[in-house]
Amino acid sequence: MSLNGTYENELAFQADRRKATVEFIKIVSDLWYDKSIELVLFRNQLIDKNVSQILNLHEYAGEFVQKPISIFDSVEIAQAIKTLDVPPAKLDIGKLTYEYHLEDQKYSNATAFVADKLKGASKNDSIKPKDVVLYGFGRIGRLLARELMTKTGKGSQMRLRAIVTRGKIDQTVLEKRASLLRNDSVHGDFSGTVTADLENSALIINGTTVNIISANAPEDIDYTAYGIKDALVIDNTGAFRDHEALSRHLKSKGVSKVLLTAPAKGIPNIVHGVNHLEHDPDKIDIFSAASCTTNAITPILKAIEETLGVKYGHLETIHAYTNDQNLVDNFHDKYRRGRAAGLNMVITETGAGSAVAKALPSLEGKLTSNAIRVPVPNGSLAILNLVLEKPTSIDGINKIMKKYALEGHLVEQIKYELSDELVSSDIVGCSAPSIYDSKATIVRPDGKNAILYIWYDNEYGYSHQVIRLAKYISKVRRYTYY
């Protein structure tokens, strides 16, 4: 075949591939909005992704499982799911496609395969939608609002009903709140609509009313006056850090549960996927989602502890600067944090090393930790220097991490990264709290000392962990197939 003929064939194939991707996007949307079925591709979100993003995710999926996974396969499996009576669910179409390749000779067609794989899915009539209130509207609060509103669907899980802020509420304030939600210098534009409604003191997000409530104290609010009942309050102010202070939320009318987006004293500190099942939401009313760094390192440490064992180690987190630091040199209560965040690397403390033991008691007293704040606005890196119980190799650790990222109880938490060129900006927008850099791992020749590099989007990845925990607390988790 001539070079021109080859090129024409390549063009035709690309056109067919992109047309199939458009069809796939429509099926993903139909399943979500018509049946409350969310499709993901090896835990990567597919809702609101464009054609190029979908194709790039398929490239990653194929490299991850070392077997081609094409968009045509995904369309076939997605169409099969659409024809079946599947209850509200979250399904990993990457895993389904991979398994179909391995077992296709056992089934007459994709529909028969999917029906067999999802036969365990049953309708869960006990799921009742949960009203959610965001107490505070900073970096994490706005990302939570974005995700909750993007994933509202039919409203069968969590419903964002109100946002609590301090100070007066007028047209200017509402417009500024709307603008901050609509536009984000790190995460880009919100894929939806946001308008200010002064008459009702609300933001209209994707056509849905979210009340903006001004309050100086949690117990001053009567949420029932806004039609809100049995609500989960997600406190992302950082102002209340212990059981007594957080209990003030429960004195408000219409509140039944509280979730703090920071480490806390006297309440369960939970890393979803690691220790959430140890705490019964029927018996506990106040929870903590720990810190972004704790959520990044704990899933990895659990995988290592379960397979190789950890004698002791050190955590160093290279962390993006935060609003806690100064933009220019100025007084600060803590050492070094007063120096200009955009100009300096700043050594500071982190409690993540000791906080891990709250989720993994076997690591009590085994980890030291420190942090360095660096001049990037988002995207952080945790370095784990571990002395192991059992000797291993780079390939040995990579196989362990790949297994945990592909199957088991930590598939939502660990992403296995394959790129040789990975840098911090590449991981912004990743929903996994732990991104394992397989190409950076170091193991001493004797196999007893390993150094692991764990990237994390300290805003977006952590926000998804908060939402996973919120769904568990609210008892609205759907059937999943990972």
VOGU-3710 file (C-alpha; in Angstrom, 3 decimals, decimal comma):
1> mslngtyene> 0,000/0,000/0,000  1,248/3,488/-0,835  2,102/6,018/1,843  -0,907/8,096/0,792  -3,133/5,021/1,105  -1,805/4,306/4,577  -2,380/7,909/5,627  -5,960/7,835/4,284  -6,637/4,648/6,239  -5,276/6,280/9,374
11> lafqadrrka> -7,567/9,260/8,871  -10,573/6,994/8,371  -9,739/5,002/11,504  -9,375/8,157/13,593  -12,725/9,419/12,329  -14,384/6,113/13,225  -12,729/6,151/16,648  -13,899/9,657/17,436  -17,437/8,913/16,217  -17,495/5,863/18,499
21> tvefikivsd> -16,315/8,060/21,366  -19,186/10,488/20,764  -21,586/7,530/20,913  -19,896/6,333/24,109  -20,259/9,765/25,745  -23,987/9,727/24,948  -24,427/6,287/26,518  -22,465/7,380/29,614  -24,778/10,394/29,962  -27,961/8,391/29,324
31> lwydksielv> -27,026/5,777/31,918  -26,258/8,469/34,493  -29,278/10,708/33,996  -31,845/7,999/33,168  -30,741/5,142/35,430  -28,320/6,652/37,980  -25,613/4,311/36,687  -22,156/5,899/36,703  -19,485/4,450/34,448  -15,789/4,941/35,246
41> lfrnqlidkn> -12,653/3,684/33,489  -10,258/2,196/36,023  -11,663/4,660/38,557  -11,222/7,623/36,210  -14,375/9,663/35,842  -16,134/9,692/32,478  -19,025/12,089/33,087  -18,456/15,474/31,430  -15,271/14,304/29,669  -14,676/15,289/26,041
51> vsqilnlhey> -13,637/13,057/23,126  -9,888/13,572/23,520  -10,026/13,006/27,268  -11,937/9,745/26,802  -9,445/8,484/24,220  -6,498/9,403/26,447  -8,054/7,482/29,316  -8,343/4,438/27,060  -4,652/4,743/26,189  -3,817/4,755/29,910
61> agefvqkpis> -6,151/1,797/30,544  -4,521/-0,311/27,850  -1,047/0,413/29,182  -2,194/-0,234/32,751  -3,525/-3,760/32,095  -1,013/-4,378/29,271  -3,778/-5,354/26,898  -5,407/-3,115/24,274  -8,696/-1,612/25,466  -10,333/0,237/22,595
71> ifdsveiaqa> -13,222/2,652/22,551  -15,096/0,175/20,350  -14,938/-2,404/23,161  -16,190/0,171/25,652  -19,128/1,081/23,406  -20,084/-2,589/23,132  -19,994/-3,129/26,892  -21,790/0,182/27,597  -24,561/-0,709/25,146  -24,972/-4,058/26,892
81> iktldvppak> -25,292/-2,345/30,279  -27,910/-0,004/28,834  -30,099/-2,884/27,648  -30,128/-4,605/31,046  -32,210/-3,819/34,124  -29,317/-2,733/36,344  -30,101/-0,797/39,550  -28,322/2,473/40,421  -24,634/1,572/40,431  -21,048/2,638/39,836
91> ldigkltyey> -19,414/0,338/37,299  -15,822/0,179/36,097  -16,152/-0,373/32,371  -12,380/-0,761/32,100  -12,420/-3,757/34,413  -15,462/-5,195/32,608  -13,819/-4,778/29,193  -10,571/-6,323/30,416  -12,417/-9,327/31,848  -14,484/-9,701/28,684
101> hledqkysna> -11,268/-10,052/26,669  -10,110/-12,781/29,032  -13,414/-14,667/29,091  -15,139/-13,873/25,781  -15,149/-17,530/24,701  -17,398/-18,361/27,670  -20,181/-16,019/26,490  -22,202/-15,737/23,295  -22,122/-11,939/23,360  -21,310/-8,891/25,491
111> tafvadklkg> -24,847/-8,721/26,922  -24,608/-12,275/28,268  -21,225/-11,451/29,783  -22,398/-8,253/31,492  -25,583/-9,920/32,753  -23,497/-12,648/34,403  -20,961/-10,228/35,918  -23,640/-7,939/37,342  -26,004/-10,636/38,545  -25,086/-9,710/42,114
121> askndsikpk> -26,529/-6,226/41,656  -29,817/-5,880/43,478  -32,037/-2,916/44,089  -31,305/-1,236/47,412  -34,598/0,317/48,442  -33,105/1,413/51,775  -31,139/4,216/50,079  -32,758/7,541/50,857  -31,430/10,842/49,486  -29,398/12,813/52,017
131> dvvlygfgri> -29,527/16,576/52,414  -26,039/18,085/52,607  -24,940/21,436/54,045  -21,489/22,891/53,395  -20,339/24,855/56,434  -17,709/27,127/54,925  -17,004/27,861/51,279  -13,228/27,940/50,824  -11,018/25,828/48,554  -12,369/22,457/49,693
141> grllarelmt> -15,924/23,719/50,122  -16,121/24,963/46,548  -14,652/21,760/45,116  -17,172/19,749/47,129  -19,952/21,956/45,773  -18,729/21,435/42,215  -18,605/17,677/42,586  -21,907/17,369/44,437  -23,739/19,436/41,829  -22,061/17,741/38,864
151> ktgkgsqmrl> -23,012/14,332/40,261  -26,526/15,173/41,495  -28,179/13,294/38,632  -31,688/12,444/39,782  -30,805/13,418/43,342  -30,992/9,850/44,603  -27,843/10,133/46,741  -26,618/13,425/48,202  -28,355/16,744/47,660  -26,520/19,993/48,303
161> raivtrgkid> -29,176/22,171/49,945  -27,264/24,990/51,635  -23,917/26,709/52,102  -23,139/28,553/55,337  -20,857/31,586/55,311  -20,136/34,503/57,640  -20,993/38,148/57,043  -23,753/39,941/55,218  -25,348/38,586/52,070  -26,023/41,139/49,346
171> qtvlekrasl> -25,882/41,136/45,572  -22,144/41,818/45,474  -21,355/39,041/47,947  -23,554/36,542/46,084  -22,005/37,466/42,760  -18,516/36,987/44,197  -19,489/33,608/45,662  -20,913/32,613/42,286  -17,795/33,789/40,461  -15,457/31,835/42,759
181> lrndsvhgdf> -17,502/28,701/42,150  -17,734/29,312/38,424  -14,042/30,109/37,860  -10,995/28,495/39,432  -7,388/29,392/38,676  -6,204/25,838/39,394  -9,083/23,583/38,377  -10,525/25,595/35,515  -14,111/26,524/34,750  -17,041/24,762/36,400
191> sgtvtadlen> -18,800/22,547/33,855  -22,211/23,951/34,691  -24,132/27,138/35,340  -24,058/29,358/38,427  -26,215/32,451/38,965  -26,901/34,624/41,998  -30,469/34,915/43,340  -30,572/37,795/45,834  -34,341/37,589/46,379  -34,021/34,076/47,794
201> saliingttv> -30,468/34,506/49,134  -29,287/31,587/47,055  -27,064/30,386/44,259  -28,800/28,665/41,372  -26,378/25,906/40,399  -27,280/23,889/37,307  -30,845/25,111/37,752  -31,059/23,932/41,362  -31,476/26,265/44,342  -28,733/26,147/46,974
211> niisanaped> -29,458/28,425/49,937  -26,702/30,759/51,169  -27,031/31,161/54,935  -25,141/33,689/57,015  -24,331/32,621/60,570  -21,713/33,273/63,231  -22,377/30,084/65,211  -23,593/26,615/64,151  -26,300/26,367/66,802  -27,955/29,583/65,600
221> idytaygikd> -29,237/28,002/62,386  -32,647/26,403/61,891  -32,165/24,376/58,715  -35,750/23,130/58,774  -36,835/26,655/57,870  -35,209/25,957/54,484  -36,895/22,577/54,087  -33,716/20,768/55,115  -34,075/17,685/57,295  -31,776/15,007/58,710
231> alvidntgaf> -28,832/16,734/57,056  -25,141/15,939/56,923  -23,085/19,043/57,675  -19,644/19,012/56,051  -17,545/21,474/58,043  -14,627/22,741/55,978  -13,871/25,901/57,981  -11,195/24,299/60,168  -12,513/26,383/63,067  -13,911/23,412/65,027
241> rdhealsrhl> -11,475/20,547/65,625  -12,760/18,469/68,572  -15,898/16,612/69,642  -17,216/19,378/71,851  -16,884/22,091/69,219  -18,250/19,968/66,368  -21,210/18,900/68,538  -22,496/22,450/68,205  -23,662/21,535/64,693  -25,924/18,836/66,133
251> kskgvskvll> -27,756/21,487/68,183  -29,054/23,002/64,943  -32,509/21,937/63,848  -32,355/19,623/60,855  -28,855/18,189/61,385  -28,118/14,528/62,155  -24,466/13,997/61,124  -21,258/16,027/60,961  -18,143/15,480/58,841  -14,990/17,554/59,338
261> tapakgipni> -12,557/18,039/56,458  -9,491/18,156/58,723  -7,842/16,050/61,446  -9,694/16,118/64,762  -9,375/15,137/68,398  -11,811/12,866/70,170  -13,632/11,656/67,047  -12,878/8,958/64,453  -10,276/10,071/61,889  -11,118/8,088/58,792
271> vhgvnhlehd> -9,351/7,372/55,523  -12,047/5,955/53,291  -11,070/2,554/51,929  -8,777/1,875/54,878  -10,763/2,081/58,115  -14,227/3,448/57,348  -15,944/0,101/57,960  -14,652/0,104/61,535  -16,992/2,990/62,389  -20,768/2,477/62,197
281> pdkidifsaa> -22,696/5,601/61,089  -25,732/4,263/62,970  -23,769/4,646/66,199  -21,523/7,659/65,467  -22,672/11,166/64,559  -19,379/13,050/64,122  -16,552/12,022/61,794  -13,268/13,420/60,516  -11,888/12,833/57,005  -8,338/13,386/58,358
291> scttnaitpi> -5,922/15,399/56,181  -5,035/15,328/52,499  -1,566/13,955/53,287  -2,927/11,251/55,584  -5,318/10,202/52,815  -2,413/10,098/50,360  -0,017/7,914/52,332  -2,314/5,630/54,352  -3,629/3,521/51,415  -0,048/2,935/50,226
301> lkaieetlgv> 1,151/2,112/53,740  -1,724/-0,314/54,195  -0,748/-2,146/51,012  2,898/-2,351/52,143  2,014/-3,319/55,713  -0,284/-6,127/54,547  2,282/-7,609/52,161  5,810/-6,735/53,304  5,426/-5,240/56,774  6,900/-1,952/57,982
311> kyghletiha> 9,542/-1,829/60,734  9,818/1,948/60,758  10,135/4,863/58,358  10,033/8,567/57,623  7,529/10,666/55,680  8,566/13,873/53,950  5,762/15,694/52,185  6,541/18,276/49,515  3,318/20,231/49,790  1,771/23,009/47,733
321> ytndqnlvdn> 1,387/26,273/49,596  -1,989/26,951/51,220  -4,094/29,902/52,310  -2,637/29,478/55,804  0,640/30,990/54,572  1,443/34,606/53,752  1,565/35,961/50,228  4,373/38,326/51,284  6,633/38,268/54,343  4,573/39,063/57,415
331> fhdkyrrgra> 3,939/37,974/60,985  2,675/34,399/61,453  1,968/32,390/64,599  4,015/29,481/63,287  7,710/29,465/62,521  8,723/30,051/58,879  5,145/30,154/57,519  5,262/33,945/57,662  7,668/34,055/54,702  6,277/34,641/51,192
341> aglnmvitet> 4,691/31,383/50,017  5,260/32,028/46,323  8,974/32,706/46,743  10,225/30,184/49,284  10,464/26,547/50,161  9,281/26,487/53,758  10,025/23,716/56,246  7,086/23,140/58,552  5,512/20,378/60,562  2,923/17,776/59,558
351> gagsavakal> 0,988/15,459/61,817  0,366/12,972/59,014  3,045/10,532/60,217  1,412/10,053/63,606  -2,118/10,431/62,202  -1,654/7,293/60,087  -1,808/5,221/63,270  -5,426/6,298/63,803  -6,325/4,403/60,642  -3,563/1,772/60,866
361> pslegkltsn> -2,844/1,056/64,564  -0,056/-1,376/63,654  2,040/1,621/62,569  1,783/3,381/65,939  5,133/5,037/66,725  6,825/3,745/63,566  6,806/6,899/61,416  8,465/10,275/61,782  7,339/13,091/59,507  8,019/16,589/58,299
371> airvpvpngs> 6,799/18,877/55,519  8,182/21,353/53,032  5,771/23,885/51,539  6,829/24,812/48,000  5,810/27,568/45,530  3,111/25,702/43,598  -0,618/26,377/44,168  -1,711/22,723/44,095  -0,304/19,235/43,617  1,853/17,650/46,306
381> lailnlvlek> 4,290/14,777/46,746  4,788/12,455/49,707  8,088/10,573/49,982  7,994/7,427/52,115  11,349/6,067/53,266  10,532/2,651/54,741  12,500/-0,132/56,396  10,630/-3,349/55,587  10,016/-6,580/57,472  10,422/-8,654/54,293
391> ptsidginki> 13,005/-7,931/51,581  11,719/-6,986/48,148  12,696/-5,323/44,858  11,443/-2,501/42,675  9,517/-5,006/40,556  8,155/-6,634/43,702  6,755/-3,387/45,095  5,396/-2,341/41,708  3,536/-5,639/41,369  2,009/-5,161/44,814
401> mkkyaleghl> 0,870/-1,638/44,017  -0,505/-2,602/40,633  -2,540/-5,393/42,210  -3,988/-3,055/44,843  -4,796/-0,444/42,173  -6,545/-3,035/39,997  -8,576/-5,024/42,506  -9,570/-5,092/46,149  -10,640/-2,535/48,730  -8,275/0,287/47,715
411> veqikyelsd> -9,019/0,615/44,002  -10,634/4,040/44,465  -7,695/5,232/46,530  -4,605/4,133/44,588  -3,800/5,120/41,026  -0,827/3,357/39,449  1,094/5,881/37,362  3,178/4,679/34,419  4,631/7,880/32,987  8,361/8,588/32,950
421> elvssdivgc> 7,602/12,292/32,581  5,203/12,873/35,493  5,341/16,272/37,222  3,081/17,938/39,777  0,817/19,767/37,317  0,009/16,450/35,608  -1,809/15,080/38,646  -4,084/18,087/39,197  -7,667/16,885/38,786  -7,014/13,255/39,731
431> sapsiydska> -9,770/11,833/41,951  -7,509/9,232/43,577  -5,907/10,465/46,823  -2,754/8,343/46,238  -0,945/8,387/42,904  1,848/5,837/43,008  4,810/6,834/40,827  6,010/3,412/39,650  8,991/4,880/37,771  10,446/6,677/40,793
441> tivrpdgkna> 10,578/3,816/43,329  13,983/3,064/44,862  14,929/-0,141/46,703  18,340/-0,798/48,275  20,241/-3,824/46,923  19,520/-5,810/50,113  15,779/-5,253/49,543  15,144/-4,032/53,086  14,807/-0,303/52,471  12,331/1,198/49,976
451> ilyiwydney> 11,654/4,802/49,018  8,229/5,419/47,485  6,979/8,575/45,776  3,270/9,302/46,171  1,718/12,237/44,322  -1,613/13,734/45,339  -3,884/16,564/44,357  -4,214/17,955/47,864  -7,490/19,676/46,912  -9,314/17,580/44,314
461> gyshqvirla> -8,173/14,094/45,336  -8,877/14,861/48,978  -12,330/16,282/48,147  -13,241/12,995/46,510  -12,216/11,124/49,646  -14,484/13,432/51,636  -17,373/12,653/49,295  -16,721/8,901/49,480  -16,818/9,093/53,266  -19,910/11,336/53,152
471> kyiskvrryt> -21,721/8,714/51,074  -20,792/6,036/53,602  -21,981/8,157/56,526  -25,184/9,013/54,661  -25,750/5,347/53,692  -26,266/6,192/50,030  -23,487/4,049/48,549  -24,707/2,262/45,417  -23,783/-1,169/44,093  -20,267/-1,035/42,684
481> yy> -18,353/-3,224/40,307  -14,620/-2,666/40,523
//
